[in-house]
Amino acid sequence: MSTAPVAIRRRNLLDRLPHQGYDQAYVEKPMSAIAHLFRQLTHGVYVVGVARGSECNAFTAAWVMQASFDPLLLALAINPRNSSYPLLIASGAFTVNVLHQDQMTLAAHFAQPRCENKLAGIDWSQKRTGAPVLAECLAYFECVVASRCAAGDHEIILGRVLDGSLLNEAIPPLEYRDTGDLDGSSRLFPETF
Ligand SMILES: Cc1cc2nc3c(=O)[nH]c(=O)nc-3n(C[C@H](O)[C@H](O)[C@H](O)COP(=O)(O)O)c2cc1C
């Protein structure tokens, strides 16, 4: 966490983003209040699969949403520091595997930094793009990258959906709010807006 005075930290944040003189309205809140506020947004929990040739990986993600009907587009926010990122960019493809309520352990497993092989011991297969599809997930989507956009400490990837299927519809989707602080995000929010 930065030790710079709040006013300087706020100015640095504003310098990085376009703003139209609204800074006078900024109200300081403790980081925990901002984290709690953002936890009111609803998200599912997914495992995003990537492959570059024979090299495969996957990571847990919550920031996934449908972005268009025609063409069918999914938006994903990915941290470029994830080791999956260069694989996704190189291949131009990824899968979104929807986790169900009994898959908290899988969410925690794929949230680990890349180790020897996170997919070892997991039942998975490859479809058209080679990106991993998890056999036990609720549903999957297979996407090719349509466009990319910088988004602060993440990057928004728009994926055109090539294919997808329901695999285990009986169990409701896992919700991000049920994962608590599994992603450690309570320490990542800024101290002010
Ligand atoms: C519930 C949860 C949601 C997450 N959502 C995202 C996300 O939307 N985007 C992202 O880049 N990382 C997200 N993460 C963090 C990644 O899963 C984590 O950084 C992972 O170690 C990256 O794996 P990799 O380095 O093998 O690619 C999330 C983690 C958890 C536990």
The ligand as an SDF file (V2000), in Angstrom:
LIG
                    3D

 31 33  0  0  0  0  0  0  0  0999 V2000
  -13.0160  -15.5370   -7.3420 C   0  0  0  0  0  0  0  0  0  0  0  0
  -11.8520  -15.0370   -8.1750 C   0  0  0  0  0  0  0  0  0  0  0  0
  -12.0940  -14.2190   -9.2700 C   0  0  0  0  0  0  0  0  0  0  0  0
  -11.0200  -13.7640  -10.0740 C   0  0  0  0  0  0  0  0  0  0  0  0
  -11.3150  -12.9870  -11.1630 N   0  0  0  0  0  0  0  0  0  0  0  0
  -10.3010  -12.6250  -12.0010 C   0  0  0  0  0  0  0  0  0  0  0  0
  -10.6070  -11.9180  -13.2000 C   0  0  0  0  0  0  0  0  0  0  0  0
  -11.7650  -11.6340  -13.5240 O   0  0  0  0  0  0  0  0  0  0  0  0
   -9.5550  -11.5630  -14.0000 N   0  0  0  0  0  0  0  0  0  0  0  0
   -8.2630  -11.8740  -13.6810 C   0  0  0  0  0  0  0  0  0  0  0  0
   -7.3480  -11.5270  -14.4650 O   0  0  0  0  0  0  0  0  0  0  0  0
   -7.9520  -12.5610  -12.5570 N   0  0  0  0  0  0  0  0  0  0  0  0
   -8.9310  -12.9490  -11.7220 C   0  0  0  0  0  0  0  0  0  0  0  0
   -8.6480  -13.6570  -10.5860 N   0  0  0  0  0  0  0  0  0  0  0  0
   -7.2420  -13.9060  -10.2190 C   0  0  0  0  0  0  0  0  0  0  0  0
   -6.6080  -15.0780  -11.0030 C   0  0  0  0  0  0  0  0  0  0  0  0
   -7.3760  -16.2450  -10.8900 O   0  0  0  0  0  0  0  0  0  0  0  0
   -5.1970  -15.3330  -10.4150 C   0  0  0  0  0  0  0  0  0  0  0  0
   -4.4050  -14.1710  -10.5420 O   0  0  0  0  0  0  0  0  0  0  0  0
   -4.4830  -16.5190  -11.0380 C   0  0  0  0  0  0  0  0  0  0  0  0
   -3.3730  -16.8530  -10.2250 O   0  0  0  0  0  0  0  0  0  0  0  0
   -3.9720  -16.2870  -12.4620 C   0  0  0  0  0  0  0  0  0  0  0  0
   -3.4530  -17.5100  -12.9270 O   0  0  0  0  0  0  0  0  0  0  0  0
   -2.3230  -17.6430  -14.0400 P   0  0  0  0  0  0  0  0  0  0  0  0
   -1.1600  -16.7720  -13.5880 O   0  0  0  0  0  0  0  0  0  0  0  0
   -1.9810  -19.1190  -14.0380 O   0  0  0  0  0  0  0  0  0  0  0  0
   -2.8930  -17.1820  -15.3390 O   0  0  0  0  0  0  0  0  0  0  0  0
   -9.6850  -14.1180   -9.7550 C   0  0  0  0  0  0  0  0  0  0  0  0
   -9.4560  -14.9470   -8.6440 C   0  0  0  0  0  0  0  0  0  0  0  0
  -10.5230  -15.3890   -7.8700 C   0  0  0  0  0  0  0  0  0  0  0  0
  -10.2590  -16.2810   -6.6660 C   0  0  0  0  0  0  0  0  0  0  0  0
  1  2  1  0
  2  3  1  0
  2 30  2  0
  3  4  2  0
  4  5  1  0
  4 28  1  0
  5  6  2  0
  6  7  1  0
  6 13  1  0
  7  8  2  0
  7  9  1  0
  9 10  1  0
 10 11  2  0
 10 12  1  0
 12 13  2  0
 13 14  1  0
 14 15  1  0
 14 28  1  0
 15 16  1  0
 16 17  1  0
 16 18  1  0
 18 19  1  0
 18 20  1  0
 20 21  1  0
 20 22  1  0
 22 23  1  0
 23 24  1  0
 24 25  2  0
 24 26  1  0
 24 27  1  0
 28 29  2  0
 29 30  1  0
 30 31  1  0
M  END
$$$$
